[in-house]
């Protein structure tokens, strides 16, 4: 279940945006996130920000497993959706449609509001 989804607005013409969310696993078994899909982006990916030699870099997130009843947070400075090649202009107030693909083939859909700033914490 996707909670608190949002995409950070970028300047016009930007070639990538970042998306954030909380992924909650209400199931009795672990779930593995295998990828991300969107008709709004030509190349959506899941990345993790890492610091190497004092420099922040983005790397592929690799295997993501969410234990039963647990949550996985995608947030600025950490795990995030790297949304490359927007297929339409997206500005504050717009909505991006994004699906997480699970290893068992299920897809988890959410509408991600485009915002200039992070939403207030609940």
Number of C-alpha atoms within 10 A of each C-alpha: 13 19 14 17 19 24 28 19 22 18 12 9 11 13 13 17 20 22 25 23 20 16 20 18 20 15 13 9 11 13 19 16 21 18 19 20 19 18 14 19 21 14 16 24 20 23 20 19 17 15 10 8 7 7 7 11 13 16 12 13 16 12 10 15 17 18 17 14 12 13 17 16 15 21 18 15 13 15 22 23 25 22 24 17 16 20 13 11 12 23 18 14 11 14 17 22 14 23 18 23 17 17 15 10 10 13 17 16 16 19 16 21 21 23 18 15 11 14 10 5 5 4
